[in-house]
Amino acid sequence: MTPARQVEDGDNGRGPRFPTNLLYRGAWLYYKEDRTQAEIGELLGISRATVSRLLTEARAQGVVYIEVRDPAAGELDSLGAALEERLGLARVLVTPNAMGARPGPVLAPSVATLLMEAQLKPGDALVIGSGATMLDISREQLISLPGVLVVPSVGGQDEHEEYYQTNEVTRSLAVNAGATPVLLHAPVLPSSEIYRSLQTDPGIKRVMSLWRRARCALLGVGMPPRIRVSLPDVLRRTGADLANVEGDISNRTFDVYGQPVPFEGFDRMFAMGFDDLRRVPHSIAVAVGTEKARGLVAAARGGFINRLVTDSATAHAIMDLPVGGVETSPQRRESGRGRLAPRRR
């Protein structure tokens, strides 16, 4: 029986639909010789409709393997590598531009990659920051984290915007990851008397102890107070002490050199401290927006983050900053380094 006859019998259910040699021959003519389906039908003695089914079957059987490559992927990888060197970070993953759309779906695959690299195990602590980007990320399906303790990085804030409620961001991410949320039932900036009292609360003590031994953190980085539209009450927009703030992580403010900028009540905040952040093996900033470029540089300088997920627009904004940083502190100037941050091993 001829191959063509076998195909026709196969169409009637009386034999093999497409012999392997016919799958290969049809696929070769179509993909390698750029023949039309009508031409292939004439050459093989089968109908054009049968050629279409043959090509579908060739893909299904693995005779044909089609790979779709993002032409920008190579550029994004190179940009990430350049930022690693420039900022002194262990890993930087750059995504396509996330502005003008929900950032969560764009950033989530890269966030999931860094979470997998952290190799979190049951009982490990994953600290979660607040912010609009973090809230959107928390609603995505990232990776499964059974038994991992997901902890907010900062206490409750008396703000109506949902993205300030770090407990809610924490709970959302934990539910989607199958993890265990450990919530912080304390205001971010209580009075001195309440602060002293709450420090003895078992639940709050547990959260603070998890901050100290966290294996991973996902953190938003805030814009400078001077240009923010929405500013939490704990930060004073007109305060002289905040005039030089370049960014904040969980309301912990810092300047362009990555040095803390204290304000009234800074020492009694229920928020993860900079020393604890520096101890986290996988401290991941997740931030987009060209106006955050200087703040991300400063966060890297201060050692508060060692990994970054951002988009191409933000990455280019960082790379466009002057070599040596936006400004260079006296210590950096004396070292003669050209990077924006020292390379950490």
N, C-alpha and C positions, 0 to 999 in steps of 0.2 A: 504494500500500500504506500502511495506517495505521501510526503509530508503534507501537501495540500489536502489530500483526501483524509488524512488523519485529523486535520483541523476541522474539516466539515463534519466528520463523524463525531468529533469531540463536541461540536456545537449541538449535535443531536443527542448527546449523552451516551454514545456507544463506545467511547474509547478515550484515550488521553487527549486533553484539549490542545496542548501545544507541546510537541517534542522539544527536548532541550536544545537540539541543534537549530531548530526553527526559531526559538526564542533568541538565541545568540545571533543568528543571521539577520533577523528582523531588527534587533536592537542596533547591530553594527551598521546596517544600512541607514537607519534613521539618525543615530547620534554621531556616527563617525563620518559617514559619506553624505550626510545632510540631504538624504532622499525624502521626497514627500511620501505620505501614506498611500497615495494613489499609485505612485511609481513602485513602491514596495509591494503593493498588492499585485501588480502586473508581473513583477519579477518572481514572486513566490506562488502565483496562481491562486490567490485568495482575495476576498473582497476587502474593500477599504475599511468597513466596519470591523472585520476580523483583525486587520492590522492594528487598529486602535486597541482592541482587547488584548492582542499579543503584547503590545508595548506596556500595557498596564500590568500584565502578568510577569513580564520581564523585570519590572521594578519590584513587584511583590516577591518574586523568587530570588532577588538579590543578583540577578544577571546584570542589572543596571543599578548603579548607586549614584544618586544625585545629591550633591552637597551644595548648600546655599551659604555663601560666605558674605559677611557684612564687610563692605569695602572700607569702612571706617575702623574696623576692629584693630587693625595693625597700628593705626595712628593713636587710638586710645591706649593700647598697650605701651607704646613708646612714650606717650605723655605721662602715663602712670610711673614708668621707670624714671623719667626725668624728675618728676615730683619727689619720688623716693630719695633721690640723690640731693635734690635742692633743699628738702625739708628735713632730711635725716630720719625719715620714717622707715619702719620695717616693711610696710606694704601700702601701696596706694592703688586703688582700683578706680578707673575713670569710666563713666557711663556716657552715653549720648546726652545731649542737652535735656535737662529735666524741667526747665522753666516753661511756664505757660500751660502746664498740665499737672496732674497729680504726680508728685515725685515718687510715691511709694512703688508703683509698678516698674518704674525705670531703675530705681536704686536697689530694690529688693534682691534680685539675683546676686549682685555683688556683695550685699550685706550677708546673704546666706553663705556665700563662699568663705568670707572671713569668719563667720560663726563655725563653719565646718572645720576650718583650720585651727580654731581654738580648742577643738576636741573636748568639749565640755562633757562632764560625766555627772551622774546623779550625785547630788550634794554640793556640786560646784555652784558658785554665785555668779550670776549675770546681772550687772547693774544697768538700769535703763534711765536715760535722761528724758527731759521734756522738750517741747517745741513742736511746731506744725509738721516738720519733716518726720520727726520721731513718731508722732501720732499716726501719720499716714503709713509709715513702715510697719507699725504694730498691727495694722489691719491686713497685712499681706501674709501669705503662707510662706514662711521662711524655711526652717528645718525643724525636724522633730527633736525636742529636748526633754525627754521624760526624766523626771527626778531632779532637773536643774532648778535652782532657786532663783527666781527673777525678782529683783529688788529695785525700788525707786531710788534715784540718786538725791532726791530733794523732797522736803516736806510739802504739805498742802499750802496752796496759795489762794488768797481771796480774790480770784479773778474769774470773770464769766467765760472767758475763752476756754474751750475744751482742752486745747493743747498745753495749757499750764497745769493741768491736773495729772501729775506724774503717776499717781496711783492708777488712774484710768488707763494711761499708756502702758503701764506695767501689766495690768490685768489683761488688757487686750492682747499684748504680745504673748503672754504666758498661755492664754487659752488657745491661741492659734498654733502655738508650738508644743502643746501638750505638756507644758512645764508647770511648776508650782509657784504661784505668786506669793510674795511675802511683802505685805503692804506696810506703809509707814503712816501711822495715825498720829501725826504731830504737825503743827503749823511750821512753815519754814522759818519764821522769825517771831518767836514768842517773847514775852516779857522776861526779864532776868529771873523773876521768881518762878514762873512757869517752866522756863528752860531748865533750871536746877531740879525742879520736881520731876519733869518728864525724863530726865537722864536716868532715873532709877526704875522707869517702867520696863518690864521684861521684854515686851514687844519691841520697843524702841532700842533697847540695848542689843537685841538680836540683830536688828537691821544695821546698827553701827558696827557690830562685829563682822557682819557680812561685807560691809564696805572695806574693812581692813584686810580681808582675805579673798576678795573677789578675783576670779580668774579672767573675767572678760567684762567689758563695759561698752555699751552703745550710747553715744552721747551726741546731743545737738550742741552747736556752738552759736551763741547769740550774736547779733549785730551790735555795734557800738550804741550805747544809749542815746547819743546825740543824733542818730539818724533813725531810730526805731519809731514805728508808728504805735505799736503796743508795748508798753513798758510796765513790768510788774511793780507793785507798790514798794517792794523792798529796795528797789533801785530809785534813786532820786535824779530825775532828768536834769535838774538845774544845779545839782550839788557840785561844788568846786572839786571835790575829791574824785568825781566820776568824769571830769572833763577829758582825761587822757585814757579812759577805758577803751580798749580795742575789741573786747569781746567778753563773753562770760560762758561758763559751763555750770549749769544748775545754780545760777545766781552768784557764783563765785567769780568775781570780776578780775581782769588782768589787763596789763598795758601792752604796748607793742613789743616790749622785751620779754613778755611772758612772766612778768613779776606781778604778784597779787596787788590789787588796789582795794584796800579795806574801806569800808564805809560804816556808819553808825549801826551797830548790831551785827557786824560781820563775824564777830567772835562767838555769837550765840545762835548761829543759824543751824538748823537741822538740814545740812546739805553735805554731801561727800566732799572732803577736803582735798586740797591739791596734793598733799603728801600721800594720801591714799590713792589718788589717781595715778601718781607716778609709780606706785607699786603694782599696778594691774598689768599682768603679762600681755594681755590683748585689749588695749584701750583704743576703741574705734570711734573716730568722729564721723558722723554722717551729716553732711551739710552741703547745701547748694545756694548759689547767689553770689554774684561778683562782688557785692558789697561786703561779703564775709572773707574775702581773700586775705586781708591783713590780719583779721582775727584768727584764721586758721594757721597762718604763719606764726603768730604769737603763741597759740596753743601748742604748736610743735616745739617752738623755742623753749617754752616752760616745761616741756616734758609731760604735759597732761594727756597727750595722745601719742600713740606710736603707730597707728594705722589710720587710713582715711578712705572713705567712699565719697566721691563727689562727681559732678558732671563736667563735661568738656568746657563749658563756658567759664565755670569757676576755676577749673584747672589752668586754663589759658590766662585768666586774670592773675593767678598766683605767679605764673611763669613770667608775666609781663612786669612784675614788680622789679625794682632795681636789684641787681646782684649785690648780695650783702645785706639784703633786707630793706624794709621800708625806711627804717632808720637803724643804725647800728649802735648797740650799747657800748659803753667804754670798754667793758670786758671783751666783747666780741671784736672791737676795733683793735685791741692790743693783740688778740690771737692771730689776726690777719686772715681769718677764714673768709672764704667767698660765699659759702652756702648761707641760706637763710637760717638754718639751725645746725647745731653740731651733729655729726653722724654718730648715732648711738648703736652700740653693738648688742 
